[in-house]
């Protein structure tokens, strides 16, 4: 069964890359194809994704005008690229989609979820404010409709996916550096990946998984020194539905060598940063406390 939230995420990712790079129509098609191959290989919802992407691009000028009218204090070029494209996508579905297929409230709620998932701390509220203003302006279609929600799977009944990662540091010429990866939505984050996700490594520990994943993702051989903590959040995938992702993070050291980013999509850069430089980076809200704890442990460490 097609997962429309995943499909919208793929279209958003495509719009973001297109917007950032100033690509033409031919380029945006190739970006979409690459993202579908990476994130939705069964291609069951490709027609929906193509209609949505083409619609947003065809109506971009009109959509941008609506955004500027709904948020006059925010010129379109001052809105962050990810929020800007979430609004374009959400507005297109709100204003131009078949309401039998995409009710107005669904268009708004999906855009808000994309903001929470991929934007900054205030993205969900910002998207809600802009789309809510437009929704009222067009007469609140579907306001009185009664919809039946699928019964949510209880949290304790959701399948669990284990992941592990690390704050990796190195010392070079008397300076301490952290190895970070950059995702396509503009955030610097920590290298991590699934552990025990195939029969050959089903029994691997979180520490073993972190070592393997970081070697695969950025080419570093790490030495784990301490556990930093765990994060848990709910995600959604077509094959398993809602599930709990449990991530264990470690503090680890590594040689200061060139980072070699694995070509697997989702990430577009990997870089060493001096510890003092990370204060100005854009982190996800749940990653910042892990990085802060690691830096605190490293303060005063002999170089």
Secondary structure, DSSP 8 states (H G I E B T S, - for coil): ---HHHHHHHHHHHHHHHHHHT--HHHHHHHHHHHHHHH-TT-TTHHHHHHHHHHHHHTHHHHHHHHHHHTTTS-GGGS-HHHHHHHHHHHHHHHHS-TTTS-HHHHHHHHHHHHHHHS-TTHHHHHHHHHHHHHHHTT-TTTT----------GGGSEEEEEEEEEEEEEETTEEEEEEEEETTS-EE--EEESS-SGGGTT--HHHHHHHHHHHHH---EEEEEEEEEEEEEEEETTTEEEEEEEEEEEEEE--------SSSSEEEEEEEEGGGGGGS---HHHHHHHHHHHHHHTT---
